[in-house]
Amino acid sequence: MEFFYAPIILFLVIVAPIWLILHYRYKSKMAQGISSQEVSDIEEMLETLDKLIDRVETLEEILDAEHPNWRKSTGKRN
């Protein structure tokens, strides 16, 4: 039983306070919601996503015009 005293004391003195501080810091940050920087980052990512979708659609149109059966040939590789 004496063996467990040192690890328990170390846990209560070092680990537990750090754990509680980080836990409640995380909780308070989540309660605040997302920041304006995060909103602008999300909007930028959505714009990039829209551009990428347009590019893929354009590439598919080009492939459809030049190689009409390209969709069937890509399925054979799997």
C-alpha positions, 0 to 999 in steps of 0.5 A: 500500500505504501507503494501507491502513495508516491504516484497518487501524490504526484498525480494530485500535485502535478497532473490533476491541476494541469488537467483541470486548467486545460479542461476548463480553458477548453470549455470556456473557449467552446462556450465563446463560439468561433472567432471572426478569424475562424469564420473568415477562414471557413469562408475562404475554404468554401470559396476555394472548394467552389472553385475546385468543383468548377474546375473538376466539372470543366475537366469532366466536360472536356473529357466527355467531349474528347473521350466519351467513354472515359467514365466507363474505362475508369471503372475497370481499373477498380 
